[in-house]
């Protein structure tokens, strides 16, 4: 069973106070279905991290955080689990997805 996860960052920027801000949206494809996961806004201190997901979206459970990598990039890490109707399911850690933070 394949589990594909698409990550889209938008409006990523460095705020005047040096925080990293923007939004991220996930799309999960598994078991012949595609699930649009609610987009989330984030705003965290330079060099920091912010948890943005720890929630069930129907059969899809997402736990994830965004963080700043030293190379001036905003990245996401976490885990996605899709439940099956007969119990169990499939899970996958998010690949390290990053986007540059414009200066």
The 8 nearest C-alpha neighbors of each residue, nearest first, counted from 0:
[[1, 30, 2, 29, 89, 88, 31, 90],
 [2, 0, 29, 3, 30, 28, 89, 31],
 [1, 3, 29, 28, 4, 0, 91, 27],
 [4, 2, 28, 27, 1, 29, 5, 26],
 [3, 5, 27, 26, 28, 6, 2, 25],
 [4, 6, 26, 25, 27, 7, 3, 24],
 [7, 5, 25, 24, 4, 8, 26, 96],
 [8, 6, 24, 23, 25, 9, 5, 22],
 [7, 9, 23, 22, 24, 6, 11, 10],
 [10, 8, 22, 11, 21, 23, 7, 24],
 [9, 11, 21, 12, 22, 8, 20, 23],
 [12, 10, 21, 9, 20, 100, 22, 8],
 [11, 13, 20, 100, 101, 19, 14, 10],
 [12, 14, 19, 17, 18, 20, 100, 102],
 [13, 15, 17, 18, 16, 12, 19, 20],
 [14, 16, 17, 13, 18, 19, 12, 20],
 [15, 17, 14, 18, 13, 44, 45, 19],
 [18, 16, 14, 15, 13, 45, 19, 44],
 [19, 17, 44, 45, 14, 43, 16, 13],
 [18, 20, 13, 43, 42, 12, 45, 14],
 [21, 19, 42, 41, 12, 11, 18, 13],
 [22, 20, 11, 10, 41, 40, 9, 12],
 [23, 21, 40, 9, 39, 8, 41, 10],
 [22, 24, 8, 39, 38, 7, 9, 40],
 [23, 25, 38, 7, 6, 37, 39, 36],
 [26, 24, 6, 36, 5, 35, 7, 27],
 [25, 27, 35, 5, 4, 34, 36, 6],
 [28, 26, 4, 34, 33, 3, 5, 29],
 [29, 27, 33, 3, 32, 2, 34, 4],
 [30, 28, 2, 32, 31, 1, 33, 27],
 [29, 31, 32, 0, 28, 1, 2, 83],
 [32, 30, 29, 28, 33, 1, 0, 2],
 [33, 31, 29, 30, 28, 34, 27, 2],
 [32, 34, 28, 27, 29, 35, 26, 31],
 [33, 35, 27, 26, 36, 28, 32, 59],
 [36, 34, 26, 25, 37, 27, 33, 24],
 [35, 37, 25, 26, 34, 38, 24, 56],
 [38, 36, 24, 39, 35, 25, 56, 23],
 [39, 37, 24, 23, 36, 22, 40, 25],
 [38, 40, 22, 23, 37, 24, 41, 51],
 [39, 41, 22, 21, 23, 38, 42, 20],
 [40, 42, 20, 21, 22, 43, 39, 51],
 [41, 43, 20, 19, 18, 21, 40, 44],
 [42, 44, 18, 19, 49, 47, 48, 41],
 [45, 43, 18, 47, 46, 19, 17, 42],
 [44, 46, 18, 47, 17, 19, 43, 67],
 [45, 47, 67, 44, 68, 69, 48, 66],
 [48, 46, 44, 45, 66, 67, 43, 49],
 [47, 49, 66, 65, 43, 67, 64, 50],
 [50, 48, 64, 65, 43, 51, 66, 47],
 [51, 49, 64, 52, 63, 65, 48, 53],
 [50, 52, 64, 63, 49, 39, 53, 65],
 [53, 51, 62, 63, 54, 61, 50, 64],
 [54, 52, 62, 61, 63, 51, 55, 60],
 [53, 55, 61, 60, 52, 56, 62, 59],
 [54, 56, 60, 59, 57, 61, 58, 53],
 [57, 55, 59, 60, 58, 54, 36, 61],
 [56, 58, 59, 55, 60, 82, 81, 34],
 [57, 59, 82, 81, 56, 60, 55, 83],
 [60, 58, 81, 56, 57, 55, 80, 61],
 [61, 59, 55, 80, 54, 79, 56, 81],
 [60, 62, 79, 54, 53, 52, 78, 63],
 [61, 63, 53, 52, 77, 78, 79, 54],
 [64, 62, 77, 52, 76, 51, 50, 78],
 [65, 63, 50, 51, 49, 76, 75, 77],
 [64, 66, 75, 74, 49, 48, 50, 76],
 [65, 67, 48, 74, 73, 47, 75, 49],
 [68, 66, 73, 46, 72, 47, 74, 69],
 [67, 69, 72, 70, 71, 73, 66, 74],
 [70, 68, 71, 67, 72, 46, 73, 45],
 [69, 71, 68, 72, 67, 99, 73, 100],
 [72, 70, 69, 100, 68, 99, 67, 73],
 [71, 73, 99, 68, 100, 98, 70, 67],
 [72, 74, 67, 97, 98, 66, 99, 100],
 [75, 73, 97, 66, 65, 96, 67, 72],
 [74, 76, 65, 64, 96, 95, 66, 97],
 [77, 75, 63, 64, 93, 95, 65, 74],
 [76, 78, 63, 93, 62, 92, 64, 75],
 [77, 79, 92, 62, 93, 91, 61, 63],
 [78, 80, 61, 91, 90, 60, 92, 62],
 [81, 79, 90, 60, 89, 59, 82, 91],
 [80, 82, 59, 89, 88, 58, 90, 60],
 [83, 81, 88, 58, 87, 80, 59, 86],
 [82, 84, 88, 86, 85, 87, 81, 58],
 [85, 83, 86, 82, 87, 88, 58, 81],
 [86, 84, 83, 87, 82, 88, 58, 81],
 [87, 85, 83, 84, 88, 82, 89, 81],
 [86, 88, 82, 83, 85, 89, 84, 81],
 [89, 87, 82, 83, 81, 86, 90, 80],
 [88, 90, 81, 80, 82, 91, 87, 2],
 [91, 89, 80, 79, 81, 88, 92, 78],
 [90, 92, 79, 78, 93, 80, 89, 2],
 [91, 93, 78, 77, 79, 94, 90, 76],
 [94, 92, 77, 78, 76, 95, 91, 79],
 [93, 95, 96, 92, 76, 75, 77, 4],
 [94, 96, 76, 75, 93, 97, 74, 77],
 [97, 95, 74, 75, 94, 6, 98, 76],
 [98, 96, 74, 73, 72, 95, 75, 99],
 [97, 99, 73, 72, 74, 100, 96, 8],
 [100, 98, 72, 101, 71, 73, 97, 11],
 [99, 101, 72, 12, 71, 11, 73, 102],
 [102, 100, 12, 99, 13, 11, 71, 72],
 [101, 100, 13, 12, 71, 99, 14, 17]]
